[in-house]
């Protein structure tokens, strides 16, 4: 079983570095897959009653199965409620690193297309040009960190919590993520040896129960670092 790395451990919360390939909690489209919740219940059984759903103890937010990086898990109900409120109020800092096909026309920008369920691709989110009753507000900020031939390394900040937000927004903006087979673009001809999306949650910031701001980082996995090394002259 894939296991997360422990970045920080306090009586109120855990900060973990989730590997790509580890599902956060059970899902119908991944029957029988190992989950982060299973690992948590083995190593931190007291977390069983924390939260609002029995199959998601301590889970306040999640990362897609094939996305890696930093996550926070509540160990107490008080911390769960405290974190949930921060996520709802967009007070949690969520920053990703993404390698994308294409080069933005400017060094930074904001993508604010509303998101809704795709009518063409089941289980996928799609950016819409205008808000409707079936879409929700979604905001993604990006800043170029490094440029390569036909590729860009972006720092991506997620302002609103939506399923697959960064992946859907970057695709709609003409910057599909390298290695992403779900949110892929037909026009991409460049092939790179990567069996996962180059999307990594590298920084997470929130306020603890003592009202102190906490910030944690997870380094890029070796497979992503190795790809960048190959691209650099």
Phi and psi restraints in degrees (value plus and minus 20) as a CYANA .aco file:
   2 UNK   PHI     -86.2   -46.2
   2 UNK   PSI     121.0   161.0
   3 UNK   PHI    -148.0  -108.0
   3 UNK   PSI     125.8   165.8
   4 UNK   PHI     -97.3   -57.3
   4 UNK   PSI     140.5   180.5
   5 UNK   PHI    -116.9   -76.9
   5 UNK   PSI     119.9   159.9
   6 UNK   PHI    -105.5   -65.5
   6 UNK   PSI      98.7   138.7
   7 UNK   PHI    -109.9   -69.9
   7 UNK   PSI     -62.8   -22.8
   8 UNK   PHI    -170.9  -130.9
   8 UNK   PSI     127.7   167.7
   9 UNK   PHI    -157.8  -117.8
   9 UNK   PSI      99.0   139.0
  10 UNK   PHI    -148.3  -108.3
  10 UNK   PSI     148.5   188.5
  11 UNK   PHI     -82.5   -42.5
  11 UNK   PSI     -41.1    -1.1
  12 UNK   PHI    -119.5   -79.5
  12 UNK   PSI     -48.3    -8.3
  13 UNK   PHI    -176.5  -136.5
  13 UNK   PSI     142.8   182.8
  14 UNK   PHI    -137.9   -97.9
  14 UNK   PSI     123.7   163.7
  15 UNK   PHI    -137.0   -97.0
  15 UNK   PSI     103.4   143.4
  16 UNK   PHI    -143.5  -103.5
  16 UNK   PSI     133.3   173.3
  17 UNK   PHI    -125.6   -85.6
  17 UNK   PSI      82.0   122.0
  18 UNK   PHI    -101.9   -61.9
  18 UNK   PSI     110.7   150.7
  19 UNK   PHI     -99.3   -59.3
  19 UNK   PSI     134.5   174.5
  20 UNK   PHI     -83.0   -43.0
  20 UNK   PSI     118.1   158.1
  21 UNK   PHI      81.9   121.9
  21 UNK   PSI     -31.1     8.9
  22 UNK   PHI    -119.9   -79.9
  22 UNK   PSI      99.3   139.3
  23 UNK   PHI     -94.4   -54.4
  23 UNK   PSI     121.3   161.3
  24 UNK   PHI     -93.4   -53.4
  24 UNK   PSI     -69.9   -29.9
  25 UNK   PHI    -163.6  -123.6
  25 UNK   PSI     147.7   187.7
  26 UNK   PHI     -76.0   -36.0
  26 UNK   PSI     122.0   162.0
  27 UNK   PHI    -164.7  -124.7
  27 UNK   PSI     124.3   164.3
  28 UNK   PHI     -81.5   -41.5
  28 UNK   PSI     -52.0   -12.0
  29 UNK   PHI    -103.8   -63.8
  29 UNK   PSI     -20.2    19.8
  30 UNK   PHI    -155.1  -115.1
  30 UNK   PSI      42.5    82.5
  31 UNK   PHI     -83.3   -43.3
  31 UNK   PSI     113.7   153.7
  32 UNK   PHI      60.1   100.1
  32 UNK   PSI     -19.5    20.5
  33 UNK   PHI     -93.2   -53.2
  33 UNK   PSI     126.1   166.1
  34 UNK   PHI     -84.5   -44.5
  34 UNK   PSI     127.2   167.2
  35 UNK   PHI    -151.0  -111.0
  35 UNK   PSI     137.4   177.4
  36 UNK   PHI     -82.4   -42.4
  36 UNK   PSI     -56.2   -16.2
  37 UNK   PHI     -79.9   -39.9
  37 UNK   PSI     -61.8   -21.8
  38 UNK   PHI     -79.0   -39.0
  38 UNK   PSI     -64.2   -24.2
  39 UNK   PHI     -83.3   -43.3
  39 UNK   PSI     -62.6   -22.6
  40 UNK   PHI     -81.8   -41.8
  40 UNK   PSI     -63.8   -23.8
  41 UNK   PHI     -88.2   -48.2
  41 UNK   PSI     -47.0    -7.0
  42 UNK   PHI     -95.1   -55.1
  42 UNK   PSI     -64.7   -24.7
  43 UNK   PHI    -111.4   -71.4
  43 UNK   PSI     -43.6    -3.6
  44 UNK   PHI    -157.3  -117.3
  44 UNK   PSI      47.4    87.4
  45 UNK   PHI     -79.8   -39.8
  45 UNK   PSI     -43.7    -3.7
  46 UNK   PHI     -87.4   -47.4
  46 UNK   PSI     -31.8     8.2
  47 UNK   PHI     -99.1   -59.1
  47 UNK   PSI     -28.0    12.0
  48 UNK   PHI     -72.9   -32.9
  48 UNK   PSI     -59.9   -19.9
  49 UNK   PHI    -114.1   -74.1
  49 UNK   PSI     -12.8    27.2
  50 UNK   PHI    -107.5   -67.5
  50 UNK   PSI     113.7   153.7
  51 UNK   PHI      91.6   131.6
  51 UNK   PSI    -178.3  -138.3
  52 UNK   PHI    -140.2  -100.2
  52 UNK   PSI     -37.8     2.2
  53 UNK   PHI    -145.9  -105.9
  53 UNK   PSI     113.0   153.0
  54 UNK   PHI     -81.8   -41.8
  54 UNK   PSI     -50.9   -10.9
  55 UNK   PHI    -108.7   -68.7
  55 UNK   PSI     -16.7    23.3
  56 UNK   PHI    -155.1  -115.1
  56 UNK   PSI      30.7    70.7
  57 UNK   PHI     -81.6   -41.6
  57 UNK   PSI     108.5   148.5
  58 UNK   PHI      56.7    96.7
  58 UNK   PSI     -27.2    12.8
  59 UNK   PHI    -105.4   -65.4
  59 UNK   PSI      94.6   134.6
  60 UNK   PHI    -121.4   -81.4
  60 UNK   PSI     -49.0    -9.0
  61 UNK   PHI    -168.5  -128.5
  61 UNK   PSI     155.5   195.5
  62 UNK   PHI    -165.7  -125.7
  62 UNK   PSI     146.4   186.4
  63 UNK   PHI    -138.2   -98.2
  63 UNK   PSI     127.1   167.1
  64 UNK   PHI     -77.5   -37.5
  64 UNK   PSI     134.3   174.3
  65 UNK   PHI     -73.2   -33.2
  65 UNK   PSI     -63.1   -23.1
  66 UNK   PHI    -112.9   -72.9
  66 UNK   PSI     -10.5    29.5
  67 UNK   PHI    -124.3   -84.3
  67 UNK   PSI     119.4   159.4
  68 UNK   PHI    -126.4   -86.4
  68 UNK   PSI     149.4   189.4
  69 UNK   PHI     106.6   146.6
  69 UNK   PSI    -188.8  -148.8
  70 UNK   PHI     -97.2   -57.2
  70 UNK   PSI     115.1   155.1
  71 UNK   PHI    -157.1  -117.1
  71 UNK   PSI     132.7   172.7
  72 UNK   PHI    -133.5   -93.5
  72 UNK   PSI     119.3   159.3
  73 UNK   PHI    -146.6  -106.6
  73 UNK   PSI     110.6   150.6
  74 UNK   PHI     -99.0   -59.0
  74 UNK   PSI     117.2   157.2
  75 UNK   PHI    -120.9   -80.9
  75 UNK   PSI     -33.9     6.1
  76 UNK   PHI    -152.0  -112.0
  76 UNK   PSI     138.2   178.2
  77 UNK   PHI     -85.1   -45.1
  77 UNK   PSI     -56.7   -16.7
  78 UNK   PHI     -81.3   -41.3
  78 UNK   PSI     -63.0   -23.0
  79 UNK   PHI     -90.2   -50.2
  79 UNK   PSI     -56.1   -16.1
  80 UNK   PHI     -78.8   -38.8
  80 UNK   PSI     -70.2   -30.2
  81 UNK   PHI     -83.0   -43.0
  81 UNK   PSI     -58.4   -18.4
  82 UNK   PHI     -85.0   -45.0
  82 UNK   PSI     -64.6   -24.6
  83 UNK   PHI     -89.0   -49.0
  83 UNK   PSI     -61.8   -21.8
  84 UNK   PHI     -77.8   -37.8
  84 UNK   PSI     -62.4   -22.4
  85 UNK   PHI     -82.7   -42.7
  85 UNK   PSI     -60.3   -20.3
  86 UNK   PHI     -85.8   -45.8
  86 UNK   PSI     -60.1   -20.1
  87 UNK   PHI     -84.8   -44.8
  87 UNK   PSI     -62.6   -22.6
  88 UNK   PHI     -83.3   -43.3
  88 UNK   PSI     -54.4   -14.4
  89 UNK   PHI    -111.4   -71.4
  89 UNK   PSI     -11.0    29.0
  90 UNK   PHI      38.1    78.1
  90 UNK   PSI      18.9    58.9
  91 UNK   PHI    -120.6   -80.6
  91 UNK   PSI     -22.9    17.1
  92 UNK   PHI    -112.1   -72.1
  92 UNK   PSI     110.9   150.9
  93 UNK   PHI    -104.7   -64.7
  93 UNK   PSI      99.9   139.9
  94 UNK   PHI    -145.7  -105.7
  94 UNK   PSI      90.0   130.0
  95 UNK   PHI    -141.6  -101.6
  95 UNK   PSI     115.7   155.7
  96 UNK   PHI    -141.8  -101.8
  96 UNK   PSI     141.1   181.1
  97 UNK   PHI    -133.8   -93.8
  97 UNK   PSI     112.1   152.1
  98 UNK   PHI    -157.9  -117.9
  98 UNK   PSI     111.5   151.5
  99 UNK   PHI    -117.0   -77.0
  99 UNK   PSI     104.3   144.3
 100 UNK   PHI    -143.6  -103.6
 100 UNK   PSI     135.5   175.5
 101 UNK   PHI     -98.1   -58.1
 101 UNK   PSI     111.0   151.0
 102 UNK   PHI      86.2   126.2
 102 UNK   PSI     148.3   188.3
 103 UNK   PHI    -149.6  -109.6
 103 UNK   PSI      99.6   139.6
 104 UNK   PHI     -80.8   -40.8
 104 UNK   PSI     132.1   172.1
 105 UNK   PHI     -97.9   -57.9
 105 UNK   PSI     -23.6    16.4
 106 UNK   PHI    -166.6  -126.6
 106 UNK   PSI     138.5   178.5
 107 UNK   PHI     -88.6   -48.6
 107 UNK   PSI     -41.7    -1.7
 108 UNK   PHI    -174.5  -134.5
 108 UNK   PSI     146.5   186.5
 109 UNK   PHI    -197.4  -157.4
 109 UNK   PSI     157.9   197.9
 110 UNK   PHI    -149.2  -109.2
 110 UNK   PSI     114.4   154.4
 111 UNK   PHI    -130.0   -90.0
 111 UNK   PSI     104.3   144.3
 112 UNK   PHI    -149.5  -109.5
 112 UNK   PSI       6.5    46.5
 113 UNK   PHI     -83.1   -43.1
 113 UNK   PSI     113.3   153.3
 114 UNK   PHI     -82.3   -42.3
 114 UNK   PSI     130.0   170.0
 115 UNK   PHI    -134.4   -94.4
 115 UNK   PSI     124.1   164.1
 116 UNK   PHI    -169.7  -129.7
 116 UNK   PSI     151.6   191.6
 117 UNK   PHI     -86.1   -46.1
 117 UNK   PSI     115.8   155.8
 118 UNK   PHI     -89.8   -49.8
 118 UNK   PSI     115.9   155.9
 119 UNK   PHI    -105.8   -65.8
 119 UNK   PSI     -36.4     3.6
 120 UNK   PHI    -117.5   -77.5
 120 UNK   PSI     -52.7   -12.7
 121 UNK   PHI    -143.3  -103.3
 121 UNK   PSI      87.0   127.0
 122 UNK   PHI     -81.4   -41.4
 122 UNK   PSI     116.9   156.9
 123 UNK   PHI      62.2   102.2
 123 UNK   PSI     -18.0    22.0
 124 UNK   PHI    -133.0   -93.0
 124 UNK   PSI     128.5   168.5
 125 UNK   PHI    -111.9   -71.9
 125 UNK   PSI     132.5   172.5
 126 UNK   PHI    -157.6  -117.6
 126 UNK   PSI     117.7   157.7
 127 UNK   PHI     -97.0   -57.0
 127 UNK   PSI     118.6   158.6
 128 UNK   PHI    -135.1   -95.1
 128 UNK   PSI     126.5   166.5
 129 UNK   PHI     -88.4   -48.4
 129 UNK   PSI     -47.9    -7.9
 130 UNK   PHI    -158.2  -118.2
 130 UNK   PSI     128.3   168.3
 131 UNK   PHI     -88.3   -48.3
 131 UNK   PSI     124.7   164.7
 132 UNK   PHI    -156.5  -116.5
 132 UNK   PSI    -198.7  -158.7
 133 UNK   PHI     -85.1   -45.1
 133 UNK   PSI     -41.0    -1.0
 134 UNK   PHI    -121.1   -81.1
 134 UNK   PSI     -15.5    24.5
 135 UNK   PHI    -131.8   -91.8
 135 UNK   PSI     143.8   183.8
 136 UNK   PHI    -150.0  -110.0
 136 UNK   PSI     130.6   170.6
 137 UNK   PHI     -80.0   -40.0
 137 UNK   PSI     119.1   159.1
 138 UNK   PHI    -168.1  -128.1
 138 UNK   PSI     112.4   152.4
 139 UNK   PHI    -154.8  -114.8
 139 UNK   PSI     107.9   147.9
 140 UNK   PHI    -150.7  -110.7
 140 UNK   PSI     111.1   151.1
 141 UNK   PHI    -127.5   -87.5
 141 UNK   PSI     127.0   167.0
 142 UNK   PHI    -159.3  -119.3
 142 UNK   PSI     133.9   173.9
 143 UNK   PHI    -162.9  -122.9
 143 UNK   PSI     112.3   152.3
 144 UNK   PHI     -93.3   -53.3
 144 UNK   PSI     106.2   146.2
 145 UNK   PHI    -119.3   -79.3
 145 UNK   PSI     -53.3   -13.3
 146 UNK   PHI    -180.5  -140.5
 146 UNK   PSI     125.8   165.8
 147 UNK   PHI    -141.5  -101.5
 147 UNK   PSI     122.5   162.5
 148 UNK   PHI    -147.6  -107.6
 148 UNK   PSI    -196.8  -156.8
 149 UNK   PHI     -88.6   -48.6
 149 UNK   PSI      90.3   130.3
 150 UNK   PHI      46.7    86.7
 150 UNK   PSI      -7.0    33.0
 151 UNK   PHI    -157.0  -117.0
 151 UNK   PSI     134.8   174.8
 152 UNK   PHI    -160.9  -120.9
 152 UNK   PSI     117.9   157.9
 153 UNK   PHI    -115.6   -75.6
 153 UNK   PSI     100.3   140.3
 154 UNK   PHI    -133.3   -93.3
 154 UNK   PSI     125.9   165.9
 155 UNK   PHI    -115.5   -75.5
 155 UNK   PSI     101.5   141.5
 156 UNK   PHI    -135.8   -95.8
 156 UNK   PSI     105.6   145.6
 157 UNK   PHI    -131.1   -91.1
 157 UNK   PSI     102.9   142.9
 158 UNK   PHI    -113.9   -73.9
 158 UNK   PSI      99.4   139.4
 159 UNK   PHI    -111.9   -71.9
 159 UNK   PSI     -55.4   -15.4
 160 UNK   PHI    -135.8   -95.8
 160 UNK   PSI     122.3   162.3
 161 UNK   PHI    -106.3   -66.3
 161 UNK   PSI      82.4   122.4
 162 UNK   PHI    -153.7  -113.7
 162 UNK   PSI     129.2   169.2
 163 UNK   PHI     -80.2   -40.2
 163 UNK   PSI     107.9   147.9
 164 UNK   PHI      35.1    75.1
 164 UNK   PSI       8.8    48.8
 165 UNK   PHI     -75.8   -35.8
 165 UNK   PSI     -76.9   -36.9
 166 UNK   PHI     -80.3   -40.3
 166 UNK   PSI     -61.1   -21.1
 167 UNK   PHI     -85.4   -45.4
 167 UNK   PSI     -65.1   -25.1
 168 UNK   PHI     -88.7   -48.7
 168 UNK   PSI     -61.9   -21.9
 169 UNK   PHI     -85.8   -45.8
 169 UNK   PSI     -65.5   -25.5
 170 UNK   PHI     -85.6   -45.6
 170 UNK   PSI     -57.9   -17.9
 171 UNK   PHI     -81.9   -41.9
 171 UNK   PSI     -66.6   -26.6
 172 UNK   PHI     -84.7   -44.7
 172 UNK   PSI     -47.1    -7.1
 173 UNK   PHI    -106.4   -66.4
 173 UNK   PSI     -18.6    21.4
 174 UNK   PHI      64.1   104.1
 174 UNK   PSI       1.5    41.5
 175 UNK   PHI    -150.2  -110.2
 175 UNK   PSI      45.1    85.1
 176 UNK   PHI     -83.6   -43.6
 176 UNK   PSI     125.6   165.6
 177 UNK   PHI     -95.5   -55.5
 177 UNK   PSI     114.8   154.8
 178 UNK   PHI     -79.5   -39.5
 178 UNK   PSI     112.6   152.6
 179 UNK   PHI      64.1   104.1
 179 UNK   PSI     -23.0    17.0
 180 UNK   PHI    -106.7   -66.7
 180 UNK   PSI      89.3   129.3
 181 UNK   PHI    -108.2   -68.2
 181 UNK   PSI     -34.7     5.3
 182 UNK   PHI    -105.9   -65.9
 182 UNK   PSI     -71.5   -31.5
 183 UNK   PHI    -121.3   -81.3
 183 UNK   PSI      50.1    90.1
 184 UNK   PHI    -129.4   -89.4
 184 UNK   PSI     141.3   181.3
 185 UNK   PHI    -138.2   -98.2
 185 UNK   PSI     119.3   159.3
 186 UNK   PHI     -87.2   -47.2
 186 UNK   PSI     -46.0    -6.0
 187 UNK   PHI     -99.1   -59.1
 187 UNK   PSI     -31.7     8.3
 188 UNK   PHI     -93.2   -53.2
 188 UNK   PSI      98.9   138.9
 189 UNK   PHI    -123.8   -83.8
 189 UNK   PSI     -43.2    -3.2
 190 UNK   PHI     -90.3   -50.3
 190 UNK   PSI     107.7   147.7
 191 UNK   PHI    -128.4   -88.4
 191 UNK   PSI     107.8   147.8
 192 UNK   PHI    -144.9  -104.9
 192 UNK   PSI     122.8   162.8
 193 UNK   PHI     -97.7   -57.7
 193 UNK   PSI      68.5   108.5
 194 UNK   PHI    -170.3  -130.3
 194 UNK   PSI     103.7   143.7
 195 UNK   PHI    -120.7   -80.7
 195 UNK   PSI       4.8    44.8
 196 UNK   PHI    -174.2  -134.2
 196 UNK   PSI     141.5   181.5
 197 UNK   PHI     -88.4   -48.4
 197 UNK   PSI     119.9   159.9
 198 UNK   PHI    -101.9   -61.9
 198 UNK   PSI      54.0    94.0
 199 UNK   PHI    -159.4  -119.4
 199 UNK   PSI     100.8   140.8
 200 UNK   PHI    -157.3  -117.3
 200 UNK   PSI     106.5   146.5
 201 UNK   PHI     -98.2   -58.2
 201 UNK   PSI      83.6   123.6
 202 UNK   PHI    -121.3   -81.3
 202 UNK   PSI     -37.6     2.4
 203 UNK   PHI    -165.5  -125.5
 203 UNK   PSI     118.0   158.0
 204 UNK   PHI    -159.6  -119.6
 204 UNK   PSI     108.0   148.0
 205 UNK   PHI    -148.0  -108.0
 205 UNK   PSI     118.1   158.1
 206 UNK   PHI    -176.6  -136.6
 206 UNK   PSI     153.6   193.6
 207 UNK   PHI    -123.2   -83.2
 207 UNK   PSI     113.5   153.5
 208 UNK   PHI    -104.5   -64.5
 208 UNK   PSI    -195.8  -155.8
 209 UNK   PHI     -90.0   -50.0
 209 UNK   PSI     -34.9     5.1
 210 UNK   PHI    -114.2   -74.2
 210 UNK   PSI      -7.4    32.6
 211 UNK   PHI      45.9    85.9
 211 UNK   PSI       2.1    42.1
 212 UNK   PHI    -116.6   -76.6
 212 UNK   PSI     116.3   156.3
 213 UNK   PHI     -96.6   -56.6
 213 UNK   PSI     108.7   148.7
 214 UNK   PHI    -137.1   -97.1
 214 UNK   PSI     123.3   163.3
 215 UNK   PHI    -159.0  -119.0
 215 UNK   PSI     112.6   152.6
 216 UNK   PHI    -152.2  -112.2
 216 UNK   PSI     129.8   169.8
 217 UNK   PHI    -150.0  -110.0
 217 UNK   PSI     132.2   172.2
 218 UNK   PHI    -146.7  -106.7
 218 UNK   PSI     104.4   144.4
 219 UNK   PHI     -86.6   -46.6
 219 UNK   PSI     136.9   176.9
 220 UNK   PHI     -79.5   -39.5
 220 UNK   PSI     117.8   157.8
 221 UNK   PHI     -81.2   -41.2
 221 UNK   PSI     135.6   175.6
 222 UNK   PHI     -78.2   -38.2
 222 UNK   PSI     -57.0   -17.0
 223 UNK   PHI     -84.8   -44.8
 223 UNK   PSI     -53.3   -13.3
 224 UNK   PHI     -98.6   -58.6
 224 UNK   PSI     -59.2   -19.2
 225 UNK   PHI     -81.9   -41.9
 225 UNK   PSI     -60.8   -20.8
 226 UNK   PHI     -83.2   -43.2
 226 UNK   PSI     -58.8   -18.8
 227 UNK   PHI     -84.4   -44.4
 227 UNK   PSI     -63.6   -23.6
 228 UNK   PHI     -81.6   -41.6
 228 UNK   PSI     -59.5   -19.5
 229 UNK   PHI     -81.2   -41.2
 229 UNK   PSI     -59.3   -19.3
 230 UNK   PHI     -87.1   -47.1
 230 UNK   PSI     -51.5   -11.5
 231 UNK   PHI     -99.4   -59.4
 231 UNK   PSI     -45.3    -5.3
 232 UNK   PHI     -98.0   -58.0
 232 UNK   PSI     124.6   164.6
